[in-house]
Amino acid sequence: MPEIQISKEKAAALYRTMKLIRCFEESVKRDYLNKELPGFVHLYIGEEAIAAGVCAALRQDDLIESTHRGHGHCIAKGADIDRMMAEIYGKETGLCHGRGGSMHIADFSVGMLGANGVVGGGYNLAVGAALANRRIFHNDKVSVVFFGDGAANRGTFHEALNAASAWKLPVVFVNEMNHWASTTPYRTTCNLEYISQRAAGYQIPGVTVDGQDVLAVYAAAQEAVDRARRGEGPTLLEARTYRIEGHFVGDPEVYRDHDETMRIFRETDPLKRFREKAVRSLHFTEAELDEADAACVQRIADAKRFALESPYPDAADYQKYLYAD
């Protein structure tokens, strides 16, 4: 796929998004290991180019469905980072008032319909949103659903693809092909080299892209989103990446070789690759990129301060927000 031509400003925005995600995740990892955070957290380190590239192709009123590894999607879609951090800390000021935590974070105001603790739980929600927008509200909003390679083997994957294809719904299925379904390597459960090949069974486009190249992801996502918005139906977009962190923070990772994982990260780190390309051919200086890095580090530090200074929910309100008024 030919690389999209973008302005320096757009490229800078893509880099800032990736760096914000990286800084957020590094902060969360550090705080979780220091026993400052409740619950489980699943990190997106090394996969930042996918969320950044896909969400850059969307409007604010477009919709996304996320996964249990959803912090990157939430940030890329424009959620308030202070309230995101507060949510992970379980605070009342959080996006879900501290009731959802990492795996159930949502921000409807920017079209982030929610992370999901159920593997493969987002497919039919995204398709349902697309059906409502097309048939009831008669608008041109696009739905995106992110999912991993393990979730691609769930029955809901095929149900959702079939419905979206049959009704030409504006859905982009984004497979974050990171090679690990929890502790299970991809090729032990699937005989296809590329998950995008499954698109042929539903007569929709199946596209495979380098998920470590944010510009390539953005180009592929823009084409799929434009196609959906024109009423031409869904696309299955496979972005090939690698899950650098364990399945969850604290995962002992006895199922794979740590040195090999770190070697892959050094070779494919999307932030490192972007920086090299930005200086080489996008007219950036190292100083400009360092300045962006420092701003992102400060932004996440500010978000953590907001979370720490925020109150916990009142125990008397434990039933609050369970039902709509």
C-alpha positions in Angstrom: 0.0 0.0 0.0 1.5 3.4 -0.9 2.3 5.6 2.0 0.0 8.5 2.6 1.3 12.1 2.2 0.8 14.0 5.4 1.9 17.4 6.8 4.6 17.8 9.4 1.8 19.0 11.8 -0.1 15.7 11.3 3.0 13.6 11.7 3.8 15.5 14.9 0.4 14.8 16.3 0.8 11.1 15.5 4.1 11.1 17.4 2.6 12.9 20.4 -0.2 10.4 20.6 2.2 7.5 20.6 4.4 9.1 23.1 1.5 10.0 25.4 0.4 6.3 25.3 3.9 5.1 26.1 4.4 7.5 29.0 0.9 6.7 30.4 1.6 3.0 30.3 5.1 3.3 31.8 3.6 5.3 34.6 0.8 2.8 35.2 3.3 -0.1 35.1 5.5 1.6 37.7 2.6 2.4 40.0 1.1 -1.0 39.8 4.3 -2.7 40.7 4.6 -0.3 43.6 1.2 -1.5 44.7 -0.4 1.9 44.2 -3.1 0.7 41.9 -6.1 -1.6 42.4 -7.2 -4.4 40.0 -5.3 -5.7 37.0 -3.7 -3.7 34.2 -2.8 -4.9 30.7 -0.3 -2.7 28.9 -0.2 -1.5 25.3 3.6 -0.7 25.2 5.0 -1.4 21.7 1.6 -1.3 19.9 1.1 2.5 20.1 1.2 3.0 16.3 -2.0 1.1 15.8 -4.3 3.1 18.1 -2.6 6.4 17.0 -2.9 5.6 13.3 -6.4 4.3 13.3 -7.9 7.0 15.5 -6.2 9.8 13.6 -8.4 8.7 10.6 -11.6 9.1 12.6 -13.8 12.1 13.5 -14.6 12.8 17.2 -18.2 11.5 16.7 -17.0 8.2 15.2 -17.2 5.3 17.6 -14.6 2.8 18.8 -14.9 -0.5 20.8 -11.8 -1.4 22.7 -10.4 -4.5 24.6 -9.0 -5.3 28.0 -5.7 -3.8 26.7 -7.4 -0.5 25.9 -5.5 2.5 27.4 -3.9 3.3 24.0 -7.3 3.3 22.2 -8.8 5.6 24.9 -6.0 8.1 24.7 -5.8 8.1 20.9 -9.6 8.7 20.6 -9.2 11.8 22.7 -10.3 10.8 26.2 -9.5 13.2 29.1 -6.2 11.8 30.4 -6.6 13.2 33.9 -10.0 11.4 34.2 -8.5 8.3 32.6 -5.8 8.1 35.3 -8.3 8.8 38.0 -10.4 6.0 36.8 -7.5 3.5 36.9 -6.8 4.7 40.5 -10.5 4.1 41.3 -11.3 7.7 42.1 -14.7 9.5 41.9 -13.3 11.9 39.3 -12.6 9.1 36.9 -14.3 8.7 33.5 -16.6 6.0 35.1 -16.5 7.5 38.6 -14.0 4.9 39.7 -16.4 2.0 39.1 -14.9 0.6 35.9 -11.2 0.6 36.3 -8.7 -0.3 33.6 -10.7 -3.0 31.8 -14.0 -1.2 31.7 -13.0 2.4 30.9 -15.2 4.4 28.6 -15.7 8.0 27.4 -18.9 8.4 25.4 -18.1 12.1 24.9 -15.4 11.2 22.4 -17.0 8.1 21.0 -15.0 5.7 23.1 -17.7 3.1 23.9 -15.7 1.2 26.3 -12.9 -1.3 27.0 -14.2 -4.8 27.5 -13.1 -7.5 29.9 -14.7 -10.2 27.6 -12.4 -11.4 24.8 -14.2 -10.7 21.6 -16.9 -8.7 23.4 -16.7 -5.6 21.3 -17.5 -7.0 17.8 -21.3 -7.0 18.1 -21.4 -3.8 20.1 -19.6 -2.0 17.2 -21.8 -3.6 14.6 -24.9 -2.7 16.6 -23.7 0.9 16.9 -23.1 1.0 13.1 -26.5 -0.5 12.4 -28.2 2.1 14.6 -26.3 5.0 13.1 -27.1 3.9 9.5 -30.7 2.6 9.9 -32.1 4.7 12.7 -30.2 7.9 13.0 -29.3 8.1 9.3 -25.8 9.6 9.8 -22.4 8.7 8.4 -20.6 7.8 11.6 -18.1 4.9 11.4 -17.6 2.3 14.0 -14.2 0.7 14.7 -13.6 -2.4 16.8 -10.1 -3.4 18.0 -9.3 -7.0 18.8 -6.3 -9.3 19.2 -5.4 -12.5 17.3 -6.8 -14.7 20.1 -10.2 -12.9 19.9 -10.3 -13.6 16.1 -11.1 -17.2 16.9 -14.2 -16.4 18.9 -17.6 -17.0 17.3 -18.6 -13.4 17.7 -15.9 -12.5 15.2 -17.7 -14.4 12.5 -21.2 -13.3 13.5 -20.2 -9.7 13.4 -18.3 -9.9 10.1 -21.2 -11.7 8.5 -23.8 -9.1 9.6 -21.6 -6.1 8.7 -20.9 -7.6 5.3 -24.5 -8.6 4.6 -25.8 -5.1 5.5 -22.8 -3.1 4.2 -22.4 -1.5 7.6 -19.8 1.2 8.3 -17.5 -0.9 10.5 -13.7 -1.2 10.4 -12.4 -4.4 12.1 -8.9 -3.7 13.4 -7.0 -6.8 14.3 -4.0 -6.0 16.5 -2.0 -9.1 15.5 0.4 -9.2 18.4 1.2 -13.0 18.2 0.1 -13.9 21.7 -3.4 -14.8 23.1 -2.6 -14.5 26.8 0.0 -17.3 27.0 -0.8 -19.0 23.7 1.2 -18.4 20.5 -0.9 -17.5 17.4 0.1 -20.3 15.1 -0.8 -23.1 17.6 -4.5 -22.1 17.3 -4.8 -20.8 13.7 -3.7 -22.3 10.4 -3.8 -19.0 8.5 -0.7 -16.9 8.1 -2.8 -13.7 8.0 -6.0 -13.1 9.8 -7.0 -10.6 7.1 -7.4 -13.7 4.7 -10.7 -14.4 6.5 -12.2 -11.3 4.8 -12.5 -13.3 1.6 -15.2 -15.5 3.2 -17.4 -12.4 3.6 -16.4 -10.7 0.4 -15.0 -7.6 2.0 -11.5 -6.2 1.7 -8.8 -7.8 3.9 -5.7 -5.6 4.4 -2.5 -6.4 6.2 -0.2 -3.6 7.3 2.9 -3.1 9.3 1.5 -2.2 12.7 4.8 -0.7 13.9 4.7 2.0 11.2 2.2 4.7 12.3 2.1 6.3 8.8 1.3 2.9 7.2 -1.4 2.3 9.7 -2.9 5.7 9.2 -2.9 5.3 5.4 -4.7 1.9 5.6 -7.1 3.1 8.2 -8.0 6.3 6.3 -8.9 4.2 3.2 -11.0 1.8 5.3 -12.8 4.6 7.1 -13.5 6.5 3.9 -14.9 3.4 2.3 -17.2 2.7 5.3 -18.4 6.3 5.3 -19.2 6.1 1.6 -21.6 3.3 2.4 -19.4 0.6 0.8 -19.3 -1.6 3.9 -16.7 -3.0 6.3 -13.0 -3.7 6.0 -10.9 -6.2 8.0 -7.6 -4.5 8.8 -4.8 -6.6 10.2 -2.0 -4.6 11.8 1.0 -6.8 12.6 2.7 -5.9 15.9 4.1 -7.8 18.9 3.0 -7.9 22.5 6.1 -6.7 24.3 4.8 -6.8 27.9 3.3 -9.8 29.6 -0.4 -10.5 29.3 -0.8 -8.5 32.5 1.6 -6.5 34.7 3.3 -9.1 36.9 2.9 -11.9 34.4 6.0 -14.2 35.0 6.0 -15.0 31.3 7.4 -18.5 31.6 5.9 -19.3 28.2 8.4 -17.3 26.2 12.0 -16.1 26.1 12.5 -12.6 27.5 15.7 -11.9 25.6 14.0 -12.7 22.3 11.1 -10.4 23.2 13.4 -7.5 24.0 15.3 -8.1 20.7 12.0 -7.8 18.8 11.2 -4.6 20.7 14.5 -3.0 19.9 14.0 -3.8 16.2 10.4 -2.8 15.9 9.6 -0.1 18.5 7.2 2.2 16.7 8.4 5.3 18.5 12.0 4.6 17.7 11.1 3.9 14.0 9.1 7.1 13.7 11.9 9.2 15.2 14.4 7.8 12.8 12.1 8.5 9.8 11.0 11.9 11.1 14.6 13.2 11.2 15.6 11.5 8.0 12.7 12.5 5.7 10.0 14.5 7.5 12.0 17.6 8.4 12.0 17.1 12.2 15.0 17.8 14.4 16.0 15.7 17.4 15.4 18.8 19.6 11.7 19.1 18.4 11.1 15.4 19.2 12.8 15.7 22.6 10.6 18.7 23.4 7.5 16.7 22.5 8.8 13.8 24.7 9.3 16.2 27.7 5.8 17.6 27.2 4.3 14.1 27.3 6.2 13.1 30.4 4.9 16.2 32.1 1.4 15.7 30.9 1.3 12.2 32.5 2.9 13.4 35.7 0.1 16.0 35.9 -2.5 13.3 35.3 -1.1 11.2 38.1 -1.1 14.2 40.5 -4.8 14.8 39.6 -5.6 11.2 40.3 -3.8 11.1 43.6 -5.5 14.3 44.8 -8.9 13.1 43.8 -11.3 11.5 46.3 -12.4 7.9 46.4 -16.1 7.2 45.8 -18.3 7.4 48.9 -19.1 3.8 50.1 -22.7 4.9 50.6 -23.0 5.4 46.8 -22.0 1.9 45.9 -25.3 1.5 43.8 -24.9 4.8 42.1 -24.5 4.8 38.3 -25.7 1.1 38.0 -28.8 2.2 36.1 -29.8 5.1 33.9 -32.1 7.6 35.4 
